[in-house]
Amino acid sequence: MTDIPALRLQDIVKTFPGVRALDGVSFQVMPGEVHALLGENGAGKSTLMKVLGGIHQPDEGKIFIAEQPAIMKSPLDAKSKGVVFIHQELSLADELSAAENIYLGELPRKSFGRVDWKTLYEKSDAILARLKCSFDSRKLVGDLSIANKQMVEIARALTVDAKAVIFDEPTASLTDAEKVVLFDVINDLRSDGVGVVYISHRMDEIFTISDKISVLRDGSYRGSLVTADTDEDEVTKLMIGRSLDSENPIVPAKKGPIALEVQGLSCGDLFQNVSFKVHEGEVVGFYGLVGAGRTEIAETLFGLRAPSAGKILLEGKEVKIASPIEAIGHGISLVPEDRKGQGLVLGMNCKDNMTLPQISDLTAGPFVSDGAEVAIFDQYRDRLQIKTPGWRQKVGNLSGGNQQKIVIGKWLSMAPKVLIVDEPTRGIDVGSKAEIHNLIRDLASQGYAVIVISSEMPEVLRVSDRVVAMFHGEIIREFTSDEVNEDNLVQAISGIRTTKVA
């Protein structure tokens, strides 16, 4: 391999209104190297890569591609120079086919500028086959699952002779099998001499795939480590300035009366005959593979889906929930899996997002009480330690973790009886994860009934008093915190039944 970096950023400065996101950061990745970039939410990782990918223009500093100065005027310009950015949050056109998204801006042409559809589909199908995708490239992206949309995003990187590829939280929506395919693709890129930048909060992935780790904190470079020569504790200390070993152990809350009971609930082919109870002061975790029906149960409880059978009881009384408004009225709140698509209005400020569900209760005559809204925002900004210069900041300008905290705060401000949290820490750094986990337990200690849906086994095991294991739309087994461990939970979500069935 050459000693010349595939890409190098030198003394990059980027400022947004009220925030110095990058403060003279330098970073480089060598050809054939997988270089992990870590840091807490708001540390500047995604901003730095967006500068490299042509999404943001730096206020100061320089970019070099193979030591040649480069100015990235746009993502398409960056791609033409061999730098491809695979985003954490999907940037696809739902109304176009997978093939059109893969080659967006560079569709193969015939004479007179006509699109060469045959070539487009053949090349796209070949790329999807390399990624072991089972869907046809002619399929509309809007009809794909989130995981398959992510694979389309990744497919874009394979259309050019890339010098550097940036993966920003690429596995957030992928199954374990799809992660294996992704890592195979990254290893292929490494073998071809491509420099890979890998941004993730998942330490197991970092130590599996990376050669080197660099850390940002508060917009500044904090150091680099050789992956083989370090460990998770050293990396965490560099990221957040402390070890997580000192985190307080979770103490089970005192369980109260039954807040929510579900009896024989079904929703078509999505899930069948589901029954469970959640007490006040209790956290019940739902764990299973993608497609097990966990999120669909949450959406049914929140009125987003109509059940085909079964009953929902709140505090012992049967309720009919036909819409989210009715669910909110009954005291059920849902923090959704897709925070940007379902949880936030990105163009609105932090205060307005926080108070949106209760806006009708904050009116004084024909006007909204600005003071009441600000008071609610200030309360939950402090409680959740949301990093923002003020309530006027647009939510779209916040880091992923701080956006998630806005969503959580929005529903906590409604004082729900039952709080459903779907993937509570997706895209959130290790320090903020611990804060969210402690918050969930604190809510239970205050008497809230909490349902947590997560794809991360350590998270479910850490926060839950009981764990419900699902497989293909059915509850296979229910564990208490004393019974559950990684082995029996893996068996349950693989469809292996035992004597204890919920």
C-alpha positions as CSV (number, residue, x, y, z in Angstrom):
1,M,0.0,0.0,0.0
2,T,1.1,3.6,-0.7
3,D,2.1,6.0,2.1
4,I,-0.1,8.7,0.6
5,P,-3.4,9.1,2.5
6,A,-6.5,8.3,0.5
7,L,-8.0,11.4,2.0
8,R,-6.9,14.0,4.5
9,L,-8.7,16.9,6.2
10,Q,-6.5,19.6,7.7
11,D,-7.6,22.1,10.4
12,I,-11.3,22.0,9.5
13,V,-13.5,24.6,11.2
14,K,-17.3,24.7,10.8
15,T,-19.7,26.9,12.7
16,F,-23.5,26.9,12.8
17,P,-25.6,29.5,14.5
18,G,-24.6,29.4,18.1
19,V,-22.5,26.3,17.7
20,R,-18.8,25.8,16.8
21,A,-19.3,22.2,15.5
22,L,-15.7,21.7,14.4
23,D,-12.7,23.5,15.9
24,G,-9.6,22.9,13.8
25,V,-10.0,19.2,13.3
26,S,-7.5,17.1,11.2
27,F,-8.2,13.6,10.1
28,Q,-6.9,11.1,7.5
29,V,-7.5,7.6,6.3
30,M,-5.0,5.5,4.3
31,P,-5.8,3.3,1.3
32,G,-7.0,-0.1,2.4
33,E,-7.6,1.1,5.9
34,V,-10.9,0.9,7.9
35,H,-10.7,4.0,10.2
36,A,-13.4,4.3,12.8
37,L,-14.4,7.8,13.9
38,L,-16.0,7.9,17.3
39,G,-17.4,10.5,19.7
40,E,-20.5,11.4,21.7
41,N,-23.5,12.8,19.9
42,G,-22.7,16.4,19.0
43,A,-18.9,15.7,19.0
44,G,-18.7,16.7,15.3
45,K,-18.3,13.3,13.6
46,S,-21.1,13.6,11.1
47,T,-20.4,17.3,10.5
48,L,-16.8,16.5,9.6
49,M,-17.8,13.8,7.2
50,K,-20.5,16.0,5.7
51,V,-17.7,18.6,5.0
52,L,-15.7,15.8,3.3
53,G,-18.8,14.6,1.4
54,G,-19.7,18.1,0.0
55,I,-22.8,18.6,2.1
56,H,-21.3,21.4,4.1
57,Q,-18.6,23.9,3.1
58,P,-15.8,24.4,5.7
59,D,-15.3,27.9,7.2
60,E,-11.6,27.2,7.4
61,G,-9.3,24.3,6.5
62,K,-8.4,22.2,3.5
63,I,-9.3,18.8,2.0
64,F,-6.8,16.6,0.1
65,I,-7.6,13.5,-2.0
66,A,-4.4,11.5,-2.5
67,E,-2.6,14.7,-1.4
68,Q,-4.2,16.8,-4.1
69,P,-6.2,19.8,-2.9
70,A,-9.9,19.3,-3.4
71,I,-13.0,21.5,-3.0
72,M,-16.2,19.5,-2.5
73,K,-19.0,21.7,-3.9
74,S,-21.7,19.1,-3.6
75,P,-22.2,15.4,-2.8
76,L,-22.2,14.7,-6.6
77,D,-19.0,16.6,-6.9
78,A,-17.4,14.7,-4.0
79,K,-18.5,11.4,-5.6
80,S,-17.0,12.4,-8.9
81,K,-13.7,12.9,-7.0
82,G,-14.0,9.4,-5.5
83,V,-15.6,10.2,-2.1
84,V,-18.9,8.4,-1.4
85,F,-21.0,9.2,1.7
86,I,-23.4,6.6,3.0
87,H,-25.7,8.4,5.3
88,Q,-27.0,7.4,8.8
89,E,-30.4,8.9,7.9
90,L,-31.6,7.8,4.5
91,S,-31.4,10.2,1.6
92,L,-33.5,8.3,-0.9
93,A,-36.3,9.3,-3.3
94,D,-39.2,7.0,-2.3
95,E,-41.1,7.6,-5.6
96,L,-38.2,6.3,-7.7
97,S,-37.1,2.7,-8.2
98,A,-34.1,1.2,-6.4
99,A,-32.1,1.4,-9.6
100,E,-32.9,5.0,-10.2
101,N,-31.8,5.8,-6.6
102,I,-28.6,3.8,-7.0
103,Y,-27.5,5.8,-10.1
104,L,-29.3,9.0,-9.2
105,G,-27.6,11.9,-11.1
106,E,-25.6,9.6,-13.3
107,L,-28.2,7.4,-15.1
108,P,-26.7,5.5,-18.1
109,R,-27.8,7.2,-21.4
110,K,-28.4,6.3,-25.0
111,S,-28.5,8.7,-27.9
112,F,-30.3,12.0,-27.6
113,G,-30.0,11.8,-23.8
114,R,-32.5,8.9,-23.4
115,V,-32.1,6.7,-20.3
116,D,-30.7,3.3,-21.1
117,W,-33.2,1.4,-18.8
118,K,-31.9,-2.1,-19.8
119,T,-28.3,-1.2,-18.8
120,L,-29.6,0.6,-15.6
121,Y,-31.5,-2.4,-14.4
122,E,-28.8,-4.9,-15.3
123,K,-26.0,-2.9,-13.5
124,S,-28.3,-2.3,-10.5
125,D,-29.3,-5.9,-10.2
126,A,-25.7,-6.9,-10.3
127,I,-24.9,-4.6,-7.4
128,L,-27.9,-5.7,-5.4
129,A,-26.9,-9.4,-6.0
130,R,-23.4,-8.5,-4.6
131,L,-25.2,-7.3,-1.5
132,K,-27.3,-10.4,-1.4
133,C,-30.5,-8.4,-1.7
134,S,-33.6,-10.4,-2.7
135,F,-35.6,-7.6,-4.2
136,D,-35.7,-6.4,-7.8
137,S,-34.0,-3.1,-8.7
138,R,-37.3,-2.0,-10.4
139,K,-39.1,-2.0,-7.1
140,L,-40.0,1.5,-5.7
141,V,-37.9,2.5,-2.8
142,G,-41.0,3.7,-1.0
143,D,-42.2,0.1,-0.9
144,L,-39.0,-1.3,0.7
145,S,-38.4,-1.9,4.4
146,I,-36.0,0.4,6.3
147,A,-33.3,-2.3,6.2
148,N,-33.6,-2.7,2.4
149,K,-33.6,1.0,1.9
150,Q,-30.3,1.0,3.8
151,M,-28.9,-1.6,1.4
152,V,-29.9,0.7,-1.5
153,E,-28.0,3.5,0.2
154,I,-25.0,1.2,0.5
155,A,-25.3,0.1,-3.1
156,R,-24.7,3.7,-4.2
157,A,-21.1,3.3,-3.0
158,L,-20.4,0.5,-5.4
159,T,-21.2,2.4,-8.6
160,V,-18.0,4.3,-8.7
161,D,-14.2,3.7,-8.5
162,A,-14.1,5.1,-5.0
163,K,-11.0,6.3,-3.2
164,A,-12.8,6.7,0.1
165,V,-16.2,5.5,1.4
166,I,-17.8,7.0,4.5
167,F,-20.2,4.7,6.4
168,D,-22.3,6.7,9.0
169,E,-24.1,4.3,11.3
170,P,-24.6,1.8,8.4
171,T,-26.0,-1.1,10.5
172,A,-28.6,0.9,12.4
173,S,-31.4,-0.8,10.4
174,L,-29.7,-4.0,9.4
175,T,-30.3,-7.6,10.6
176,D,-27.4,-9.7,11.8
177,A,-27.3,-11.5,8.4
178,E,-27.2,-8.2,6.6
179,K,-24.4,-6.9,8.8
180,V,-22.3,-9.9,7.7
181,V,-22.9,-9.0,4.1
182,L,-21.9,-5.3,4.8
183,F,-18.7,-6.4,6.5
184,D,-17.9,-8.6,3.5
185,V,-18.4,-5.5,1.3
186,I,-16.1,-3.4,3.5
187,N,-13.4,-6.0,3.4
188,D,-13.7,-6.1,-0.4
189,L,-13.2,-2.3,-0.4
190,R,-10.2,-2.7,1.9
191,S,-8.7,-5.3,-0.4
192,D,-9.2,-3.0,-3.4
193,G,-7.2,-0.3,-1.6
194,V,-10.2,1.9,-0.8
195,G,-10.0,4.0,2.4
196,V,-13.0,3.4,4.6
197,V,-14.3,5.7,7.3
198,Y,-16.6,3.9,9.7
199,I,-18.8,5.9,12.2
200,S,-20.7,3.8,14.7
201,H,-21.7,3.8,18.4
202,R,-21.6,0.0,18.5
203,M,-18.3,-0.9,20.0
204,D,-18.5,-4.6,19.0
205,E,-18.6,-3.5,15.3
206,I,-15.7,-1.1,15.8
207,F,-13.5,-3.8,17.2
208,T,-14.6,-6.3,14.5
209,I,-14.1,-4.2,11.4
210,S,-11.7,-1.3,12.1
211,D,-7.9,-1.0,11.9
212,K,-7.6,2.3,13.7
213,I,-9.8,4.5,15.9
214,S,-9.9,8.3,16.1
215,V,-12.0,10.2,18.6
216,L,-13.7,13.6,18.6
217,R,-15.0,15.4,21.6
218,D,-16.8,18.8,21.6
219,G,-15.7,19.5,18.1
220,S,-12.0,18.8,18.7
221,Y,-9.7,16.0,17.9
222,R,-8.8,14.0,21.0
223,G,-6.5,11.3,19.7
224,S,-6.1,8.1,17.7
225,L,-5.6,4.4,18.7
226,V,-4.6,1.2,16.9
227,T,-7.7,-1.0,17.3
228,A,-5.7,-4.2,18.0
229,D,-3.8,-2.4,20.8
230,T,-6.7,-0.9,22.8
231,D,-9.9,-1.9,24.5
232,E,-13.4,-0.5,24.9
233,D,-12.7,1.1,28.3
234,E,-9.8,3.2,26.9
235,V,-11.8,4.3,23.9
236,T,-14.8,5.2,26.1
237,K,-12.6,7.3,28.4
238,L,-11.2,9.1,25.4
239,M,-14.7,9.8,24.1
240,I,-16.5,10.9,27.3
241,G,-13.7,11.6,29.7
242,R,-14.7,8.9,32.2
243,S,-15.2,5.1,32.5
244,L,-18.6,3.6,32.4
245,D,-17.6,1.1,35.1
246,S,-18.7,3.6,37.7
247,E,-22.3,3.7,36.4
248,N,-24.8,2.9,39.1
249,P,-26.4,-0.6,38.9
250,I,-30.1,-0.6,38.0
251,V,-32.3,-1.3,41.0
252,P,-35.7,-2.9,40.3
253,A,-38.6,-0.5,41.1
254,K,-41.6,-1.5,43.3
255,K,-44.2,-3.0,41.1
256,G,-47.7,-1.6,41.3
257,P,-51.1,-2.5,39.9
258,I,-51.5,-3.6,36.2
259,A,-51.5,-0.5,34.0
260,L,-51.8,-2.3,30.6
261,E,-53.1,-5.7,29.7
262,V,-53.3,-7.2,26.2
263,Q,-55.4,-10.3,25.6
264,G,-55.2,-12.3,22.4
265,L,-54.2,-9.3,20.3
266,S,-53.7,-10.0,16.6
267,C,-53.1,-7.9,13.5
268,G,-53.4,-9.9,10.3
269,D,-50.2,-11.7,9.5
270,L,-48.0,-9.3,11.5
271,F,-48.6,-10.8,14.9
272,Q,-51.1,-13.3,16.4
273,N,-52.7,-14.0,19.7
274,V,-50.3,-11.8,21.7
275,S,-51.0,-11.5,25.5
276,F,-49.0,-9.8,28.2
277,K,-49.3,-7.4,31.1
278,V,-47.3,-4.3,32.2
279,H,-47.5,-3.1,35.8
280,E,-47.0,0.4,37.1
281,G,-43.4,0.8,38.1
282,E,-42.2,-1.9,35.7
283,V,-40.1,-2.0,32.5
284,V,-41.0,-4.8,30.1
285,G,-38.6,-5.4,27.2
286,F,-39.5,-6.8,23.9
287,Y,-36.8,-8.6,22.0
288,G,-36.7,-10.4,18.7
289,L,-35.3,-10.5,15.2
290,V,-36.4,-8.0,12.6
291,G,-40.0,-8.9,11.4
292,A,-40.9,-10.6,14.7
293,G,-43.8,-8.1,15.2
294,R,-42.4,-6.0,18.1
295,T,-42.9,-2.6,16.4
296,E,-46.2,-3.6,14.9
297,I,-47.6,-4.4,18.4
298,A,-46.5,-0.9,19.6
299,E,-48.1,0.7,16.5
300,T,-51.3,-1.1,17.3
301,L,-51.4,0.0,20.9
302,F,-50.8,3.6,19.7
303,G,-53.7,3.4,17.2
304,L,-51.6,3.3,14.0
305,R,-52.8,-0.1,13.1
306,A,-56.2,-1.7,13.5
307,P,-56.2,-5.0,15.4
308,S,-58.0,-8.0,13.8
309,A,-58.7,-9.6,17.2
310,G,-58.1,-9.3,20.9
311,K,-58.5,-6.8,23.7
312,I,-56.6,-3.9,25.2
313,L,-57.2,-3.0,28.8
314,L,-56.0,0.0,30.7
315,E,-56.2,-0.1,34.5
316,G,-58.6,-3.1,34.1
317,K,-61.0,-1.4,31.7
318,E,-61.2,-2.4,28.0
319,V,-60.5,0.5,25.6
320,K,-60.8,0.8,21.8
321,I,-58.0,2.7,20.2
322,A,-58.6,3.8,16.6
323,S,-56.0,6.6,16.3
324,P,-53.0,8.1,18.0
325,I,-55.2,10.9,19.4
326,E,-57.3,8.3,21.2
327,A,-54.2,6.5,22.4
328,I,-52.8,9.8,23.8
329,G,-56.2,10.5,25.4
330,H,-56.0,7.1,27.2
331,G,-52.4,7.9,28.4
332,I,-50.4,5.9,25.9
333,S,-47.4,7.5,24.3
334,L,-45.0,6.1,21.7
335,V,-41.4,7.1,21.0
336,P,-41.1,5.7,17.4
337,E,-38.3,3.8,15.9
338,D,-37.9,6.3,13.0
339,R,-37.3,9.6,14.8
340,K,-36.8,11.7,11.7
341,G,-39.7,10.3,9.7
342,Q,-42.2,9.9,12.5
343,G,-41.0,11.6,15.7
344,L,-40.0,15.1,14.6
345,V,-40.7,18.0,12.3
346,L,-37.1,18.8,11.3
347,G,-37.8,22.3,10.0
348,M,-39.4,23.4,13.4
349,N,-37.5,24.5,16.4
350,C,-36.8,22.5,19.6
351,K,-39.6,24.1,21.6
352,D,-42.3,23.6,19.0
353,N,-41.3,20.0,18.5
354,M,-41.3,19.4,22.3
355,T,-44.8,20.7,22.8
356,L,-46.5,19.7,19.6
357,P,-48.9,17.0,21.0
358,Q,-50.2,19.3,23.7
359,I,-50.4,22.6,21.7
360,S,-54.2,22.8,22.2
361,D,-53.7,22.8,26.0
362,L,-51.2,25.7,25.9
363,T,-53.4,28.3,24.3
364,A,-54.4,31.6,25.9
365,G,-57.4,32.7,23.8
366,P,-56.5,32.4,20.2
367,F,-52.7,32.4,20.9
368,V,-50.3,29.8,22.1
369,S,-48.7,30.6,25.4
370,D,-45.0,31.0,24.4
371,G,-44.0,31.2,28.1
372,A,-45.6,27.8,28.9
373,E,-44.0,26.2,25.9
374,V,-40.5,27.5,26.9
375,A,-41.0,26.3,30.5
376,I,-41.8,22.8,29.2
377,F,-38.8,22.8,26.9
378,D,-36.4,24.2,29.6
379,Q,-37.6,21.5,32.1
380,Y,-36.9,18.6,29.7
381,R,-33.8,20.1,28.2
382,D,-32.2,20.1,31.7
383,R,-33.7,16.7,32.7
384,L,-32.4,14.9,29.5
385,Q,-29.2,17.0,29.2
386,I,-30.1,18.0,25.6
387,K,-27.2,19.9,23.9
388,T,-28.6,22.9,22.1
389,P,-27.8,26.6,22.2
390,G,-31.5,27.3,22.9
391,W,-35.1,26.5,22.1
392,R,-34.9,28.5,18.8
393,Q,-32.5,26.0,17.3
394,K,-34.0,23.9,14.5
395,V,-34.3,20.2,15.4
396,G,-32.7,19.3,12.0
397,N,-29.5,21.0,13.2
398,L,-29.1,18.8,16.2
399,S,-27.1,15.5,16.4
400,G,-29.0,12.3,16.2
401,G,-28.8,11.6,19.9
402,N,-30.1,15.1,20.9
403,Q,-33.0,14.7,18.4
404,Q,-33.9,11.4,20.1
405,K,-33.9,13.2,23.4
406,I,-36.3,15.8,22.1
407,V,-38.7,13.0,21.0
408,I,-38.5,11.4,24.4
409,G,-39.0,14.7,26.2
410,K,-42.0,15.4,24.0
411,W,-43.8,12.3,25.3
412,L,-42.6,12.6,28.9
413,S,-44.1,16.1,29.0
414,M,-47.5,14.5,28.4
415,A,-47.2,12.5,31.7
416,P,-48.3,9.2,30.1
417,K,-49.5,6.1,32.1
418,V,-47.9,3.8,29.6
419,L,-44.7,4.9,27.7
420,I,-43.6,2.7,24.7
421,V,-40.1,3.3,23.6
422,D,-39.0,1.7,20.3
423,E,-35.2,1.5,19.9
424,P,-34.6,4.1,22.6
425,T,-30.8,4.5,21.9
426,R,-30.5,3.9,18.2
427,G,-27.7,6.2,16.9
428,I,-26.9,7.4,20.5
429,D,-23.4,7.4,21.9
430,V,-22.3,5.2,24.9
431,G,-22.4,8.0,27.4
432,S,-25.9,9.2,26.4
433,K,-27.1,5.5,26.3
434,A,-26.3,5.2,30.0
435,E,-28.3,8.4,30.6
436,I,-31.3,7.1,28.7
437,H,-31.2,3.7,30.5
438,N,-31.1,5.4,33.9
439,L,-33.9,7.7,32.8
440,I,-36.1,4.7,31.8
441,R,-35.5,3.1,35.2
442,D,-36.2,6.4,36.9
443,L,-39.5,6.6,35.1
444,A,-40.4,3.1,36.4
445,S,-39.5,4.2,39.9
446,Q,-42.0,7.1,39.5
447,G,-44.7,4.6,38.7
448,Y,-44.8,4.7,34.9
449,A,-45.5,1.5,33.0
450,V,-42.7,1.3,30.3
451,I,-42.4,-1.0,27.3
452,V,-38.9,-1.0,25.7
453,I,-38.4,-2.5,22.2
454,S,-34.8,-2.9,21.3
455,S,-32.6,-4.8,18.8
456,E,-29.7,-4.6,21.3
457,M,-29.6,-7.5,23.7
458,P,-27.4,-5.8,26.3
459,E,-29.9,-2.9,26.4
460,V,-32.9,-5.1,26.9
461,L,-31.1,-7.1,29.6
462,R,-30.0,-3.9,31.4
463,V,-33.3,-2.0,31.6
464,S,-36.0,-4.7,31.8
465,D,-37.7,-6.2,34.8
466,R,-39.2,-8.8,32.4
467,V,-38.3,-9.7,28.8
468,V,-40.8,-10.9,26.2
469,A,-39.1,-12.9,23.4
470,M,-40.9,-12.9,20.0
471,F,-40.5,-15.0,16.9
472,H,-42.6,-14.6,13.7
473,G,-45.4,-12.6,15.3
474,E,-45.7,-14.8,18.4
475,I,-44.6,-14.5,22.0
476,I,-42.4,-17.5,22.5
477,R,-41.4,-17.0,26.1
478,E,-41.5,-14.4,28.9
479,F,-38.5,-14.1,31.3
480,T,-38.0,-12.4,34.6
481,S,-34.8,-10.5,35.1
482,D,-33.5,-13.3,37.3
483,E,-34.2,-16.0,34.6
484,V,-33.0,-14.3,31.5
485,N,-29.6,-14.6,30.0
486,E,-28.1,-14.3,26.5
487,D,-28.3,-18.0,25.8
488,N,-31.9,-18.6,26.6
489,L,-32.9,-15.3,25.0
490,V,-31.2,-16.2,21.7
491,Q,-32.9,-19.6,21.8
492,A,-36.3,-18.0,22.3
493,I,-36.0,-15.5,19.5
494,S,-35.0,-18.4,17.2
495,G,-38.3,-20.0,17.8
496,I,-37.2,-22.6,20.4
497,R,-40.0,-23.1,22.9
498,T,-39.5,-24.2,26.5
499,T,-41.9,-25.0,29.3
500,K,-42.4,-21.3,30.2
501,V,-44.6,-19.7,27.6
502,A,-46.2,-16.3,28.1
